[in-house]
Amino acid sequence: MEGIRVFLAAPFFSQAEREFNSKIAGFLRGEGFEVWMAQENPFISGGSEEEKRRIFEMDLSALKGCNAVVAVLDGECVDSGTAFELGYAYAIGKPIIGIKTDYRTFSPVEELNLMIEVAVRLIKASTFEEMKERLLEALKDVEP
C-alpha cells in the first residue's frame, strides 16, 4: 500500500493504549502504509497556549494530509480527542475506519454514538489477527 498515509486516531493515556496503538501502527507500516499518530509526536510539556495551538495545528495538518483515518473506538465511550478527529476527518471527506475490539460492546444494541456510527466503516474483531485481516480489507479501497 505504498503512498497511502493513515492517521491513527486513538487515546494514548495509558501504557496499554500506547502499546496497542504501536502494535497497529507497526502492522500497518509492515504492510507498506505510512502512519501518523499523535503519541509519536510532541505532546504538551509546559501547557502554554502557544504550545497547545502548535500541537492542535500539527494534528489538523496530519489529518488534512492523510488518505484515511483508522480510529480505535474501544472503551465505554469514544475518547473525546478521537471523536473530534473523526468529526474533522469526516467534514473534510476522509474515509474513516473504526476499530472495536472490546467484545463487551459487540451487542446489537446501540454501541456507538449515532454521529460516529454513521461516519465510520466499523470493524469488530475479538483478536488482533482478525482485526488485521479486516483492516487490510477496509483499506484496500483507499486511494493515494
Backbone as JSON, one array per atom type, in Angstrom:
{
  "sequence": "MEGIRVFLAAPFFSQAEREFNSKIAGFLRGEGFEVWMAQENPFISGGSEEEKRRIFEMDLSALKGCNAVVAVLDGECVDSGTAFELGYAYAIGKPIIGIKTDYRTFSPVEELNLMIEVAVRLIKASTFEEMKERLLEALKDVEP",
  "N": [[0.82, -1.19, 0.0], [1.85, 1.24, -0.83], [2.4, 4.73, -0.65], [0.06, 5.42, 0.65], [-1.24, 7.28, 3.22], [-1.96, 6.96, 6.57], [-3.85, 8.15, 9.23], [-3.72, 7.55, 12.54], [-6.1, 7.55, 14.84], [-6.51, 7.67, 18.19], [-6.86, 7.03, 21.72], [-4.19, 7.69, 24.02], [-3.35, 7.45, 26.67], [-2.72, 5.61, 28.57], [-0.41, 2.98, 29.39], [-1.18, 0.56, 28.22], [-2.9, 1.43, 26.17], [-1.09, 2.9, 24.56], [0.69, 0.85, 23.79], [-1.02, -0.85, 22.32], [-1.77, 0.88, 20.23], [0.75, 1.27, 19.06], [1.24, -1.29, 18.18], [-0.74, -1.61, 16.21], [0.09, 0.43, 14.44], [2.65, -0.53, 13.79], [1.99, -2.9, 12.46], [0.55, -1.85, 10.22], [2.56, -0.29, 9.03], [4.33, -2.31, 8.35], [2.93, -3.4, 6.29], [3.28, -1.55, 4.37], [2.09, 0.95, 4.6], [2.12, 4.45, 5.34], [2.2, 5.83, 8.51], [0.72, 8.09, 10.76], [0.65, 9.11, 14.07], [-0.49, 10.66, 17.02], [0.81, 10.03, 19.45], [3.45, 9.62, 18.84], [4.51, 12.05, 18.4], [5.41, 15.41, 19.47], [4.07, 16.18, 22.65], [2.0, 17.9, 25.04], [4.02, 19.73, 27.15], [4.74, 22.0, 28.65], [2.36, 23.39, 28.72], [1.58, 25.86, 27.73], [-0.41, 28.31, 25.97], [0.49, 28.76, 23.39], [1.98, 26.44, 22.87], [-0.07, 24.49, 23.01], [-1.67, 25.33, 20.85], [0.12, 24.91, 18.73], [0.4, 22.1, 18.77], [-2.26, 21.37, 18.3], [-2.61, 22.44, 15.69], [-0.71, 20.91, 14.33], [-1.84, 18.38, 14.5], [-4.23, 18.76, 13.02], [-3.11, 19.35, 10.54], [-1.89, 16.9, 9.93], [-4.18, 15.32, 9.69], [-5.36, 16.53, 7.43], [-3.47, 15.84, 5.54], [-3.61, 13.1, 5.26], [-4.66, 9.95, 3.76], [-6.57, 8.31, 4.74], [-8.36, 7.62, 7.79], [-7.8, 5.7, 10.63], [-9.43, 4.6, 13.39], [-9.36, 3.95, 16.84], [-11.9, 2.72, 18.71], [-12.55, 1.63, 21.12], [-13.66, 0.97, 24.5], [-15.8, 2.36, 27.07], [-16.86, 4.78, 26.25], [-16.18, 6.66, 23.3], [-12.99, 8.1, 23.04], [-12.58, 11.58, 23.73], [-10.82, 13.28, 22.25], [-10.29, 11.66, 20.05], [-12.88, 11.49, 19.02], [-13.25, 14.14, 18.22], [-11.3, 14.31, 16.2], [-12.36, 12.44, 14.4], [-14.76, 13.72, 13.62], [-13.72, 16.01, 12.37], [-12.2, 14.82, 10.31], [-14.25, 13.56, 8.87], [-15.67, 15.8, 8.03], [-13.9, 16.92, 6.2], [-13.87, 15.06, 4.26], [-12.48, 12.58, 4.48], [-11.97, 9.05, 4.32], [-13.04, 6.9, 6.93], [-12.14, 4.4, 9.16], [-13.29, 2.51, 11.71], [-12.25, 0.83, 14.63], [-13.25, -1.74, 16.74], [-12.49, -3.63, 19.42], [-13.27, -4.41, 21.84], [-15.04, -6.74, 23.24], [-17.21, -6.53, 24.92], [-18.85, -4.64, 23.92], [-20.12, -5.61, 21.68], [-22.78, -6.08, 21.25], [-26.03, -6.03, 19.59], [-27.4, -3.79, 20.28], [-27.38, -0.19, 20.53], [-24.12, 0.75, 20.06], [-22.3, 2.67, 19.49], [-22.13, 6.23, 19.47], [-24.59, 7.78, 17.49], [-23.68, 9.72, 15.61], [-21.01, 9.05, 15.23], [-21.24, 6.4, 14.49], [-22.49, 6.53, 11.94], [-20.57, 7.87, 10.48], [-18.31, 6.24, 10.24], [-16.67, 3.32, 8.88], [-17.2, 0.43, 10.35], [-15.22, -1.93, 12.05], [-15.31, -4.92, 13.71], [-13.6, -6.94, 15.91], [-12.41, -9.69, 17.74], [-9.88, -10.6, 18.15], [-6.43, -9.73, 17.6], [-5.33, -10.7, 15.23], [-7.6, -11.21, 13.69], [-8.55, -8.58, 13.48], [-6.48, -7.39, 11.99], [-6.73, -8.6, 9.45], [-9.32, -7.73, 8.67], [-8.95, -4.99, 8.72], [-7.04, -4.54, 6.69], [-8.6, -5.33, 4.52], [-10.57, -3.31, 4.56], [-8.99, -1.07, 4.04], [-8.15, -1.44, 1.44], [-9.62, -0.15, -0.49], [-8.9, 2.48, -0.35], [-7.61, 5.36, -1.85], [-4.47, 6.62, -3.0]],
  "CA": [[0.0, 0.0, 0.0], [2.76, 2.38, -0.97], [1.81, 6.03, -0.92], [-1.16, 5.68, 1.43], [-0.96, 7.8, 4.55], [-3.03, 6.67, 7.52], [-3.86, 8.87, 10.5], [-4.24, 6.66, 13.58], [-6.77, 8.32, 15.88], [-6.68, 6.76, 19.32], [-6.38, 7.53, 23.01], [-2.84, 7.18, 24.34], [-3.11, 7.94, 28.01], [-2.24, 4.53, 29.44], [0.6, 2.13, 28.75], [-1.88, -0.42, 27.38], [-3.35, 2.12, 24.95], [0.08, 3.21, 23.71], [1.2, -0.4, 23.22], [-1.97, -1.29, 21.31], [-1.62, 1.78, 19.09], [2.04, 0.96, 18.42], [1.08, -2.59, 17.51], [-1.5, -1.33, 14.98], [0.95, 1.21, 13.55], [3.69, -1.43, 13.31], [1.38, -3.78, 11.46], [0.28, -1.08, 9.01], [3.85, 0.05, 8.4], [4.83, -3.55, 7.77], [2.15, -3.62, 5.06], [3.64, -0.51, 3.42], [1.39, 2.21, 4.83], [2.77, 5.48, 6.15], [1.27, 6.04, 9.63], [0.94, 9.21, 11.68], [-0.16, 9.06, 15.3], [-0.11, 11.72, 17.95], [1.7, 9.61, 20.54], [4.85, 9.65, 18.37], [4.84, 13.44, 18.17], [5.48, 16.18, 20.72], [2.83, 16.38, 23.37], [2.05, 19.05, 25.95], [5.02, 19.62, 28.22], [4.64, 23.17, 29.5], [0.96, 23.78, 28.84], [1.3, 27.22, 27.29], [-1.39, 28.42, 24.89], [1.25, 28.63, 22.13], [2.28, 25.02, 22.71], [-1.33, 23.81, 22.72], [-2.05, 25.72, 19.5], [1.06, 24.23, 17.81], [0.03, 20.68, 18.75], [-3.56, 21.34, 17.64], [-2.4, 22.67, 14.25], [0.03, 19.75, 13.81], [-2.82, 17.32, 14.4], [-5.09, 19.07, 11.89], [-2.3, 19.22, 9.33], [-1.74, 15.46, 9.67], [-5.48, 14.86, 9.19], [-5.52, 17.03, 6.07], [-2.51, 15.18, 4.68], [-3.77, 11.64, 5.21], [-5.61, 9.39, 2.79], [-7.62, 7.63, 5.52], [-8.23, 7.62, 9.24], [-8.12, 4.47, 11.35], [-9.74, 5.08, 14.74], [-9.63, 2.97, 17.89], [-13.16, 3.15, 19.32], [-12.79, 0.8, 22.29], [-13.96, 1.62, 25.77], [-17.2, 2.66, 27.35], [-17.16, 5.9, 25.36], [-15.06, 7.02, 22.42], [-12.13, 9.17, 23.57], [-13.04, 12.87, 23.22], [-9.91, 13.74, 21.2], [-10.55, 10.8, 18.89], [-14.17, 11.9, 18.48], [-13.02, 15.41, 17.5], [-10.56, 13.99, 14.97], [-13.3, 11.79, 13.49], [-15.64, 14.75, 13.08], [-12.95, 16.84, 11.45], [-11.88, 13.99, 9.14], [-15.49, 13.39, 8.11], [-16.01, 17.09, 7.42], [-13.02, 17.19, 5.06], [-14.04, 13.99, 3.28], [-11.55, 11.45, 4.61], [-12.58, 7.79, 4.72], [-12.74, 6.57, 8.32], [-12.35, 3.02, 9.55], [-13.31, 2.41, 13.16], [-11.9, -0.49, 15.15], [-13.76, -2.11, 18.06], [-12.01, -4.95, 19.85], [-13.82, -4.62, 23.17], [-16.18, -7.62, 23.0], [-18.36, -6.14, 25.75], [-19.68, -3.7, 23.16], [-20.5, -6.24, 20.42], [-24.21, -6.36, 21.2], [-26.71, -5.3, 18.52], [-27.93, -2.54, 20.83], [-26.51, 0.94, 20.18], [-22.77, 0.57, 20.58], [-21.58, 3.92, 19.26], [-22.95, 7.4, 19.25], [-25.1, 7.81, 16.13], [-22.86, 10.56, 14.74], [-19.81, 8.3, 14.9], [-21.67, 5.18, 13.79], [-22.77, 6.83, 10.54], [-19.37, 8.41, 9.83], [-17.21, 5.28, 10.12], [-16.84, 1.92, 8.48], [-16.84, -0.23, 11.61], [-14.63, -3.26, 12.07], [-15.34, -5.55, 15.03], [-12.72, -8.11, 15.93], [-12.07, -10.05, 19.11], [-8.44, -10.88, 18.21], [-5.61, -8.84, 16.78], [-5.21, -11.32, 13.91], [-8.86, -10.95, 13.0], [-8.58, -7.15, 13.21], [-5.53, -7.1, 10.9], [-7.33, -9.04, 8.19], [-10.45, -6.86, 8.34], [-8.42, -3.65, 8.48], [-6.48, -4.53, 5.33], [-9.73, -5.38, 3.59], [-11.19, -1.99, 4.53], [-8.05, -0.1, 3.48], [-7.82, -1.71, 0.04], [-10.37, 0.79, -1.33], [-8.4, 3.84, -0.16], [-6.74, 5.8, -2.94], [-3.37, 7.52, -2.58]],
  "C": [[0.87, 1.26, 0.0], [1.98, 3.66, -1.26], [0.54, 6.34, -0.16], [-0.78, 6.09, 2.84], [-2.19, 7.6, 5.44], [-2.81, 7.5, 8.79], [-4.48, 7.92, 11.51], [-4.78, 7.51, 14.72], [-7.08, 7.38, 17.03], [-6.26, 7.44, 20.62], [-5.0, 6.94, 23.3], [-2.43, 7.61, 25.75], [-2.73, 6.86, 29.01], [-1.2, 3.72, 28.66], [-0.07, 1.13, 27.8], [-2.36, 0.22, 26.08], [-2.19, 2.39, 24.02], [0.65, 1.95, 23.07], [0.28, -0.92, 22.13], [-1.85, -0.43, 20.05], [-0.33, 1.49, 18.33], [1.97, -0.36, 17.65], [0.31, -2.42, 16.2], [-0.61, -0.6, 13.98], [2.05, 0.33, 12.97], [3.18, -2.38, 12.24], [1.17, -3.04, 10.15], [1.57, -0.71, 8.28], [4.47, -1.17, 7.72], [4.13, -3.91, 6.46], [2.39, -2.51, 4.03], [2.92, 0.82, 3.58], [2.31, 3.17, 5.58], [1.77, 5.82, 7.25], [1.69, 7.24, 10.45], [0.05, 8.98, 12.89], [0.41, 10.02, 16.32], [0.9, 11.27, 18.99], [3.17, 9.57, 20.12], [5.33, 11.07, 18.11], [4.84, 14.2, 19.48], [4.11, 16.36, 21.35], [3.03, 17.53, 24.35], [3.08, 18.8, 27.04], [4.9, 20.8, 29.18], [3.22, 23.67, 29.7], [0.64, 25.19, 28.41], [0.28, 27.2, 26.15], [-0.7, 28.25, 23.54], [1.56, 27.16, 21.85], [1.02, 24.23, 22.34], [-1.77, 24.09, 21.29], [-1.17, 25.0, 18.47], [0.69, 22.76, 17.67], [-1.31, 20.5, 18.03], [-3.4, 21.47, 16.12], [-1.65, 21.5, 13.61], [-0.94, 18.58, 13.58], [-3.73, 17.55, 13.18], [-4.34, 18.93, 10.56], [-2.13, 17.75, 8.95], [-3.06, 14.88, 9.14], [-5.7, 15.29, 7.75], [-4.64, 16.26, 5.09], [-2.66, 13.67, 4.56], [-4.73, 11.23, 4.11], [-6.78, 8.71, 3.5], [-7.31, 7.75, 7.0], [-8.62, 6.24, 9.76], [-8.28, 4.89, 12.81], [-10.02, 3.92, 15.69], [-10.82, 3.5, 18.69], [-13.51, 2.33, 20.56], [-13.09, 1.64, 23.52], [-15.45, 1.89, 25.91], [-17.7, 3.79, 26.47], [-15.94, 6.16, 24.5], [-14.31, 8.18, 23.06], [-12.52, 10.5, 22.93], [-12.13, 13.43, 22.12], [-10.1, 12.96, 19.92], [-11.86, 11.22, 18.23], [-14.03, 13.21, 17.7], [-12.33, 15.13, 16.17], [-11.46, 13.31, 13.94], [-14.23, 12.81, 12.84], [-14.93, 15.62, 12.06], [-12.65, 16.06, 10.17], [-13.11, 13.8, 8.26], [-15.82, 14.67, 7.35], [-15.13, 17.4, 6.21], [-12.97, 16.01, 4.08], [-13.08, 12.83, 3.34], [-12.32, 10.17, 4.95], [-12.11, 7.41, 6.13], [-13.09, 5.12, 8.59], [-12.24, 2.97, 11.07], [-13.05, 0.98, 13.59], [-12.5, -0.65, 16.55], [-13.25, -3.5, 18.37], [-12.54, -5.32, 21.23], [-15.11, -5.43, 23.03], [-17.4, -7.29, 23.85], [-19.32, -5.25, 24.99], [-20.15, -4.29, 21.84], [-21.99, -6.53, 20.32], [-24.86, -5.57, 20.07], [-27.35, -3.99, 18.99], [-26.94, -1.43, 20.49], [-25.15, 0.8, 20.85], [-21.92, 1.8, 20.41], [-22.6, 5.05, 19.2], [-23.35, 7.43, 17.78], [-24.2, 8.6, 15.18], [-21.57, 9.85, 14.34], [-20.18, 7.06, 14.09], [-21.88, 5.42, 12.29], [-21.5, 7.24, 9.8], [-18.28, 7.37, 9.56], [-17.63, 3.97, 9.49], [-16.32, 1.12, 9.65], [-16.32, -1.64, 11.39], [-14.72, -3.75, 13.51], [-14.47, -6.79, 14.95], [-12.34, -8.41, 17.37], [-10.6, -10.44, 19.27], [-7.69, -9.92, 17.32], [-5.47, -9.39, 15.37], [-6.45, -11.07, 13.07], [-8.95, -9.48, 12.59], [-7.66, -6.81, 12.04], [-6.14, -7.44, 9.55], [-8.45, -8.09, 7.75], [-9.99, -5.43, 8.03], [-7.82, -3.55, 7.08], [-7.58, -4.55, 4.28], [-10.37, -4.0, 3.45], [-10.29, -0.95, 3.87], [-7.77, -0.31, 1.99], [-8.53, -0.75, -0.92], [-9.85, 2.22, -1.25], [-7.43, 4.19, -1.3], [-5.66, 6.73, -2.42], [-3.64, 8.96, -3.0]]
}
